[in-house]
Amino acid sequence: MSFRSGRLRGEVPRDVAEFTSSLGFDREIYVETLVINAVHLKMLARLGFLGEDVLARGLAALKEAYSSPLKMDDPRLEDVHMVVEDFLIKSVPEAGENLALGKSRNDTVATAIRMRVKARCLETADSALKLLENLLEKSLAEAETLYPATTHLQVAAPATLGFILTSYASRLLSALDGLTKIYEAIDECPQGAAACCGSTLPIDRGWLASQLGFKRVLENALDASSSRDFIIDILSAALKLMVVASDMAEQLIHDFTAGLIDMGDEFCSTSSIMPQKRNPVVLEVARTKASETLGELVRAASMIQRRVGGYVLDLQQVTPSVWAALSEAENTLNLLTRVVESLRVREGEAEGRCGWEAGMVELANHLALRHGVGFRKAHRACGRVARMLAEGGLTEDGLKNALEAEGISVALSLEDALKILSPRSVVSAYATLGSANPLEVKRMVEEMRNRAAGLRSWVAEKRRILEAVLERAFNPHAR
């Protein structure tokens, strides 16, 4: 089938057709295209342009194409839309010949992309939730396991492994909240906008939106049929997820290398020449995904931003970035979930790394709160104490000299100071909301579990809406 012949002379050369064809990546929106065409046939029947018999046969043909996917190997058909139209013309000519009545490829592809993006958003959210749930389970199990917290990659304060893992859980929740907001924002239906300015057919765009599972209509026809701004939003959401994943992978690599944690051999590789090596290769690749996703975002944005007016074929080259970024996000999140499941802390190493020095701020707090010493003066004295610990040890006289050097005269024995500096004492003494105190870690885990359950319900609800669209699409009586 060719729609060129009325205006253009001759068939397009195959190499030109291949250069401009989107068939190579249209498989991603194949089902959505069938569903949109099925709903459009129902719209034509509602308007009296198609008889019930033609509608039934047209829907049956589209359902057959859903069950047995059509071949998309002839670039002269340009894209999935022409493949479906060509098939329908051959199967049910009365329906196929009118498939473009009141409908353009422009509004159809815009709608199909949004439908597919919504489905892929839910898949990505599901993968992120699995990682979140595993992080929370591991956080609860390790809520009391001493573990160093760092700033500038240096040990900063005593914490627990559960506390460290909940920090990533918290960030994942934030990214997931952002993803849900973007989903709600893009839940607008372009269908019925036609090529750019709407149609003279009295198409009910609200009905189309409800049939296709959208919350509302994207009204302006030019915006609806040609803009792809929402792609920037969805790629930004994927990027935020991958930034969290990359940071977590980096920390796990660092801690694995430092001997604080271990992971399953299935996530490691060895060297081609050094048989002793256990290289954290899965995590090394995982930490690249933020950069790869950023690349897809830049690629898409640079293509989108040069459009004047309505649709241009540049836009078809944007969508592969969406599918690539979301696929990488899902794969990365799924693998990190399994890595987290396999994590084992080396408690002796982790507790030892906390050390006496890590609690030094608490000794300064003690001097300020219990003895009325100005904090900055206490800070300087504790710096002297930390230096003694680093250079070989702290003695009773050394502690006294460090305090007196800053003009501090208080009754503080070495035994009392070491009790204050004890990593477990420090962790148990944390008193603020969101601290590394094990009790607070457990409270945060419970709260985040509740938020995760709410997100699970949200995903399930949206998924039911999308499944209902497919269930009724090819049924001539479901209108």
C-alpha positions as CSV (number, residue, x, y, z in Angstrom):
1,M,0.0,0.0,0.0
2,S,1.4,3.4,-0.9
3,F,-0.2,6.8,0.0
4,R,2.6,8.6,-1.9
5,S,1.4,8.1,-5.4
6,G,-1.2,10.8,-5.5
7,R,1.3,13.6,-5.0
8,L,4.7,12.1,-5.5
9,R,6.1,10.4,-8.6
10,G,7.5,6.9,-8.3
11,E,8.4,4.7,-5.4
12,V,10.9,5.8,-2.8
13,P,14.3,4.1,-3.2
14,R,14.9,1.4,-0.6
15,D,17.9,3.1,0.9
16,V,16.0,6.4,1.3
17,A,13.1,4.5,2.8
18,E,15.4,2.7,5.3
19,F,17.0,6.1,6.3
20,T,13.7,7.7,7.3
21,S,11.8,4.6,8.5
22,S,11.1,4.2,12.3
23,L,10.2,0.5,11.9
24,G,13.4,-0.5,13.7
25,F,12.1,0.9,17.0
26,D,8.3,1.0,16.5
27,R,7.9,-2.4,18.0
28,E,7.8,-0.7,21.3
29,I,4.5,1.0,20.5
30,Y,3.0,-1.8,18.4
31,V,0.3,-2.8,20.8
32,E,-0.6,0.8,21.7
33,T,-1.0,1.6,18.0
34,L,-3.4,-1.3,17.5
35,V,-5.5,-0.2,20.5
36,I,-5.7,3.4,19.3
37,N,-6.8,2.3,15.9
38,A,-9.4,0.0,17.4
39,V,-10.8,2.8,19.5
40,H,-10.8,5.1,16.5
41,L,-12.9,2.6,14.5
42,K,-15.4,2.6,17.4
43,M,-15.4,6.4,17.3
44,L,-16.2,6.3,13.5
45,A,-19.0,3.8,14.3
46,R,-20.4,6.2,17.0
47,L,-20.5,9.0,14.4
48,G,-22.2,6.7,11.9
49,F,-19.4,6.5,9.4
50,L,-18.9,2.8,9.9
51,G,-21.6,0.1,10.1
52,E,-21.6,-2.4,13.0
53,D,-20.6,-5.3,10.8
54,V,-17.6,-3.4,9.4
55,L,-16.6,-2.4,12.9
56,A,-16.8,-6.0,14.2
57,R,-14.7,-7.3,11.3
58,G,-12.2,-4.5,11.7
59,L,-11.8,-5.1,15.4
60,A,-11.4,-8.8,14.8
61,A,-8.6,-8.1,12.3
62,L,-6.8,-5.8,14.7
63,K,-7.2,-8.4,17.5
64,E,-5.7,-11.0,15.2
65,A,-2.7,-8.6,14.6
66,Y,-2.4,-8.3,18.4
67,S,-2.3,-12.1,18.8
68,S,0.0,-12.7,15.8
69,P,2.1,-9.6,15.4
70,L,2.6,-8.3,11.9
71,K,5.9,-8.3,10.2
72,M,7.6,-4.9,10.1
73,D,10.4,-5.5,7.6
74,D,9.3,-3.4,4.6
75,P,10.8,0.1,5.1
76,R,8.6,1.5,2.3
77,L,5.7,1.3,4.7
78,E,7.7,3.8,6.8
79,D,6.3,3.1,10.3
80,V,4.1,0.9,12.4
81,H,1.0,3.1,11.6
82,M,1.3,2.3,7.9
83,V,2.0,-1.4,8.6
84,V,-1.3,-1.6,10.5
85,E,-3.2,0.5,7.9
86,D,-1.9,-1.6,5.1
87,F,-2.9,-4.8,6.9
88,L,-6.4,-3.5,7.7
89,I,-7.0,-2.4,4.1
90,K,-6.1,-5.9,2.9
91,S,-8.2,-7.6,5.7
92,V,-11.3,-5.3,5.9
93,P,-11.1,-2.7,3.1
94,E,-14.2,-0.8,4.3
95,A,-12.5,-0.2,7.7
96,G,-8.9,0.1,6.5
97,E,-9.7,2.7,3.8
98,N,-11.3,4.9,6.5
99,L,-8.7,4.4,9.2
100,A,-7.2,7.8,8.6
101,L,-10.6,9.6,8.5
102,G,-10.3,12.2,11.3
103,K,-7.0,10.8,12.5
104,S,-3.4,11.4,11.7
105,R,-0.2,9.6,12.4
106,N,0.8,12.7,14.3
107,D,-1.8,12.5,17.1
108,T,-1.7,8.7,17.0
109,V,2.0,8.4,17.6
110,A,1.9,11.1,20.3
111,T,-0.8,9.1,22.0
112,A,0.9,5.7,21.6
113,I,4.2,7.1,23.0
114,R,2.4,8.4,26.1
115,M,0.5,5.2,26.6
116,R,3.7,3.2,26.4
117,V,5.6,5.6,28.6
118,K,2.9,5.2,31.2
119,A,3.2,1.4,31.1
120,R,7.0,1.6,31.2
121,C,6.9,4.1,34.1
122,L,4.9,1.5,36.1
123,E,7.5,-1.2,35.3
124,T,10.3,1.1,36.4
125,A,8.4,2.0,39.6
126,D,7.9,-1.7,40.3
127,S,11.7,-2.3,39.9
128,A,12.5,0.6,42.2
129,L,10.0,-0.6,44.8
130,K,11.6,-4.0,44.9
131,L,15.0,-2.4,45.6
132,L,13.4,-0.1,48.2
133,E,11.7,-3.0,49.9
134,N,15.0,-5.0,50.0
135,L,16.9,-2.0,51.3
136,L,14.3,-1.6,54.1
137,E,14.4,-5.3,55.0
138,K,18.2,-5.2,55.2
139,S,18.1,-1.9,57.1
140,L,15.9,-3.5,59.8
141,A,18.2,-6.5,60.1
142,E,21.3,-4.3,60.4
143,A,19.7,-1.5,62.4
144,E,22.1,-2.2,65.3
145,T,25.2,-3.2,63.3
146,L,27.9,-0.6,63.9
147,Y,29.1,0.9,60.7
148,P,31.1,4.1,59.9
149,A,29.4,7.1,58.3
150,T,31.7,9.2,56.1
151,T,32.0,12.7,54.7
152,H,34.8,13.4,52.2
153,L,35.3,9.6,52.1
154,Q,36.7,9.9,55.7
155,V,35.2,8.3,58.7
156,A,33.0,11.0,60.2
157,A,30.8,9.5,62.9
158,P,29.7,6.1,64.3
159,A,26.5,4.9,62.7
160,T,24.9,1.5,61.8
161,L,24.7,-0.2,58.4
162,G,20.9,0.0,58.7
163,F,21.2,3.8,59.0
164,I,23.4,4.0,55.9
165,L,21.0,1.8,53.8
166,T,18.0,3.8,54.9
167,S,19.6,6.9,53.5
168,Y,19.4,5.3,50.0
169,A,15.9,4.1,50.7
170,S,14.9,7.7,51.5
171,R,16.4,8.9,48.3
172,L,14.6,6.2,46.3
173,L,11.3,7.2,47.9
174,S,11.9,10.8,46.8
175,A,12.7,9.7,43.2
176,L,9.6,7.5,43.2
177,D,7.5,10.3,44.4
178,G,8.8,12.4,41.5
179,L,8.1,9.6,39.1
180,T,4.4,9.4,40.2
181,K,4.0,13.2,39.8
182,I,5.4,13.0,36.3
183,Y,3.1,10.1,35.5
184,E,0.1,12.2,36.6
185,A,1.4,15.2,34.6
186,I,1.7,13.2,31.3
187,D,-1.6,11.4,31.8
188,E,-3.2,13.6,29.0
189,C,-4.5,12.3,25.7
190,P,-3.5,13.8,22.4
191,Q,-5.8,11.6,20.3
192,G,-8.3,13.5,18.2
193,A,-6.0,16.4,17.6
194,A,-5.4,15.0,14.1
195,A,-2.4,16.4,12.1
196,C,-2.1,19.7,13.8
197,C,-5.3,21.8,14.1
198,G,-8.0,19.3,14.9
199,S,-10.6,17.8,12.6
200,T,-13.9,18.8,11.0
201,L,-15.3,15.5,12.2
202,P,-17.2,15.9,15.5
203,I,-14.9,13.6,17.3
204,D,-15.5,13.2,21.0
205,R,-12.0,13.6,22.4
206,G,-13.1,13.1,26.0
207,W,-14.5,9.7,25.1
208,L,-11.3,8.8,23.3
209,A,-9.3,9.7,26.3
210,S,-11.4,7.6,28.7
211,Q,-11.3,4.6,26.3
212,L,-7.5,4.9,26.1
213,G,-7.0,5.1,29.8
214,F,-6.1,8.8,30.2
215,K,-7.3,11.0,33.0
216,R,-7.9,14.0,30.7
217,V,-7.5,15.5,27.2
218,L,-4.5,17.4,26.1
219,E,-6.6,20.1,24.5
220,N,-4.5,22.3,22.2
221,A,-4.3,20.4,19.0
222,L,-0.9,21.7,17.9
223,D,0.6,20.9,21.3
224,A,-1.1,17.5,21.4
225,S,0.0,16.4,18.0
226,S,3.6,17.5,18.0
227,S,5.2,18.4,21.3
228,R,7.4,15.9,23.1
229,D,8.3,18.0,26.1
230,F,7.1,15.3,28.5
231,I,10.0,13.2,27.3
232,I,12.3,15.5,29.1
233,D,10.3,15.0,32.3
234,I,10.3,11.2,32.1
235,L,14.1,11.1,31.3
236,S,14.7,13.4,34.2
237,A,12.8,11.0,36.5
238,A,14.9,8.1,35.2
239,L,18.1,10.1,35.7
240,K,17.2,10.8,39.3
241,L,16.7,7.1,40.0
242,M,20.0,6.3,38.3
243,V,21.8,9.0,40.3
244,V,20.7,7.2,43.5
245,A,21.7,3.8,42.0
246,S,25.1,5.2,40.9
247,D,25.8,6.6,44.3
248,M,24.8,3.4,46.0
249,A,26.9,1.3,43.7
250,E,29.9,3.6,44.4
251,Q,29.5,3.3,48.1
252,L,29.2,-0.5,47.9
253,I,32.3,-0.7,45.7
254,H,34.2,1.5,48.2
255,D,33.1,-0.5,51.2
256,F,33.6,-3.9,49.5
257,T,37.2,-2.8,48.6
258,A,37.7,-1.6,52.2
259,G,36.6,-5.0,53.5
260,L,33.6,-3.7,55.3
261,I,31.0,-5.8,53.4
262,D,31.0,-8.8,51.1
263,M,28.6,-9.8,48.3
264,G,27.7,-12.8,46.2
265,D,30.3,-14.2,43.8
266,E,27.7,-13.9,41.0
267,F,28.1,-10.2,41.1
268,C,31.9,-10.3,40.8
269,S,34.4,-11.3,38.2
270,T,38.0,-12.4,38.3
271,S,41.0,-11.3,36.3
272,S,42.2,-12.9,33.1
273,I,45.7,-13.1,34.6
274,M,45.4,-12.5,38.4
275,P,43.4,-15.4,39.8
276,Q,43.1,-14.0,43.3
277,K,40.9,-11.1,42.1
278,R,37.2,-10.6,43.0
279,N,36.3,-7.5,41.0
280,P,32.8,-5.9,41.7
281,V,32.0,-5.6,38.0
282,V,28.2,-5.4,38.3
283,L,28.5,-2.4,40.6
284,E,31.1,-0.9,38.4
285,V,28.7,-1.0,35.4
286,A,25.8,0.1,37.6
287,R,27.6,3.4,38.5
288,T,27.8,4.3,34.8
289,K,24.0,4.4,34.3
290,A,23.5,7.9,35.6
291,S,25.9,9.1,32.9
292,E,24.3,7.0,30.2
293,T,20.8,8.3,31.2
294,L,22.1,11.9,31.2
295,G,23.4,11.2,27.7
296,E,19.9,10.1,26.5
297,L,18.3,13.2,28.1
298,V,20.8,15.5,26.4
299,R,20.2,13.6,23.1
300,A,16.4,13.9,23.3
301,A,16.4,17.5,24.5
302,S,18.7,18.6,21.7
303,M,16.4,17.0,19.1
304,I,13.2,18.4,20.6
305,Q,14.3,22.0,20.9
306,R,14.6,22.9,17.2
307,R,11.0,22.4,16.1
308,V,8.9,25.2,14.5
309,G,5.1,24.7,14.4
310,G,3.8,21.2,14.1
311,Y,5.2,17.7,13.6
312,V,8.6,17.1,12.0
313,L,10.2,13.8,11.4
314,D,13.1,14.6,13.8
315,L,10.7,13.7,16.6
316,Q,10.6,10.0,15.7
317,Q,14.3,9.8,16.5
318,V,13.7,10.9,20.1
319,T,11.8,7.9,21.3
320,P,14.6,5.4,21.3
321,S,16.2,7.4,24.1
322,V,13.2,6.9,26.2
323,W,13.0,3.2,25.8
324,A,16.8,2.9,26.2
325,A,16.9,4.9,29.4
326,L,13.9,3.1,31.0
327,S,15.3,-0.3,30.1
328,E,18.6,0.5,31.7
329,A,16.9,1.8,34.7
330,E,14.8,-1.3,35.2
331,N,17.8,-3.6,34.6
332,T,20.0,-1.7,37.0
333,L,17.5,-1.5,39.7
334,N,16.7,-5.2,39.4
335,L,20.4,-6.2,39.6
336,L,21.0,-3.9,42.6
337,T,18.1,-5.5,44.4
338,R,19.8,-8.9,44.1
339,V,23.2,-7.4,45.2
340,V,21.5,-6.0,48.3
341,E,20.0,-9.4,49.1
342,S,23.5,-10.9,49.0
343,L,25.2,-8.3,51.2
344,R,27.0,-9.5,54.3
345,V,28.7,-7.1,56.7
346,R,32.1,-7.9,58.2
347,E,31.1,-6.8,61.7
348,G,34.6,-6.8,63.2
349,E,36.0,-4.6,60.3
350,A,33.0,-2.3,60.3
351,E,32.9,-1.8,64.1
352,G,36.7,-1.3,64.2
353,R,36.5,1.3,61.4
354,C,34.2,3.4,63.6
355,G,37.0,3.8,66.1
356,W,37.2,6.1,69.1
357,E,38.1,9.1,67.0
358,A,34.7,9.0,65.2
359,G,32.8,10.0,68.3
360,M,35.0,13.0,69.1
361,V,32.2,15.5,68.5
362,E,30.2,13.8,71.3
363,L,33.1,14.4,73.7
364,A,33.0,18.1,72.6
365,N,29.3,18.1,73.2
366,H,29.8,16.6,76.7
367,L,32.2,19.3,77.6
368,A,29.8,22.0,76.4
369,L,26.6,20.6,77.9
370,R,27.9,19.1,81.2
371,H,30.7,21.5,82.0
372,G,29.7,24.8,80.3
373,V,32.8,24.9,78.0
374,G,32.3,26.9,74.9
375,F,31.9,24.5,72.0
376,R,34.6,25.9,69.8
377,K,37.1,25.7,72.7
378,A,35.9,22.1,73.4
379,H,36.3,21.4,69.7
380,R,40.0,22.5,69.7
381,A,40.7,20.4,72.8
382,C,39.1,17.4,71.2
383,G,41.2,17.9,68.1
384,R,44.2,17.5,70.3
385,V,42.8,14.3,71.8
386,A,42.1,13.0,68.3
387,R,45.7,13.7,67.3
388,M,46.9,11.7,70.3
389,L,44.7,8.8,69.4
390,A,45.9,8.9,65.8
391,E,49.6,9.1,66.8
392,G,49.7,6.2,69.2
393,G,47.2,6.4,72.0
394,L,45.6,8.5,74.7
395,T,46.7,8.5,78.3
396,E,45.2,10.1,81.5
397,D,47.9,12.8,81.4
398,G,47.5,13.3,77.7
399,L,43.8,13.9,78.1
400,K,44.5,16.4,80.9
401,N,47.1,18.2,79.0
402,A,44.9,18.5,75.9
403,L,42.2,20.1,78.0
404,E,44.5,22.4,79.9
405,A,46.1,23.6,76.7
406,E,42.8,25.2,75.8
407,G,42.2,26.5,79.3
408,I,39.7,23.8,80.3
409,S,39.8,22.5,83.8
410,V,37.2,19.9,84.4
411,A,37.1,16.5,86.2
412,L,37.1,14.1,83.3
413,S,38.9,10.8,83.6
414,L,40.3,8.8,80.7
415,E,37.8,6.0,81.5
416,D,34.8,8.4,81.3
417,A,36.2,9.9,78.1
418,L,36.5,6.5,76.5
419,K,33.0,5.6,77.5
420,I,31.7,8.8,75.8
421,L,33.8,8.0,72.7
422,S,32.6,4.4,72.5
423,P,31.0,4.0,69.1
424,R,28.1,2.0,70.5
425,S,27.5,4.6,73.2
426,V,27.5,7.4,70.7
427,V,25.0,5.6,68.4
428,S,22.7,4.9,71.3
429,A,22.9,8.5,72.5
430,Y,21.8,10.1,69.2
431,A,18.6,11.9,70.1
432,T,17.4,13.8,67.0
433,L,14.7,12.8,64.5
434,G,16.2,10.8,61.6
435,S,19.5,10.0,63.5
436,A,21.5,6.8,63.4
437,N,20.1,5.6,66.8
438,P,18.9,2.1,66.1
439,L,15.5,2.9,67.6
440,E,15.2,5.8,65.1
441,V,16.4,3.6,62.2
442,K,13.6,1.1,63.0
443,R,11.0,3.9,63.2
444,M,12.2,5.2,59.8
445,V,12.0,1.8,58.3
446,E,8.4,1.4,59.4
447,E,7.4,4.8,58.1
448,M,9.1,4.1,54.7
449,R,7.5,0.7,54.5
450,N,4.1,2.5,54.8
451,R,5.0,4.9,52.1
452,A,6.2,2.1,49.9
453,A,2.9,0.2,50.4
454,G,1.1,3.4,49.3
455,L,3.2,3.5,46.1
456,R,2.5,-0.2,45.5
457,S,-1.2,0.5,45.7
458,W,-0.7,3.4,43.3
459,V,1.1,1.2,40.8
460,A,-1.6,-1.5,41.1
461,E,-4.4,1.1,40.5
462,K,-2.7,2.6,37.4
463,R,-1.9,-0.9,36.0
464,R,-5.6,-1.9,36.4
465,I,-6.6,1.1,34.3
466,L,-4.1,0.2,31.5
467,E,-5.2,-3.5,31.6
468,A,-8.8,-2.5,31.2
469,V,-8.0,-0.5,28.1
470,L,-6.6,-3.6,26.4
471,E,-9.4,-5.8,27.6
472,R,-12.1,-3.7,26.0
473,A,-10.2,-2.3,23.0
474,F,-11.1,-5.1,20.5
475,N,-14.6,-5.8,21.9
476,P,-17.2,-4.1,19.6
477,H,-19.7,-4.1,22.4
478,A,-17.4,-2.3,25.0
479,R,-18.1,1.3,24.2
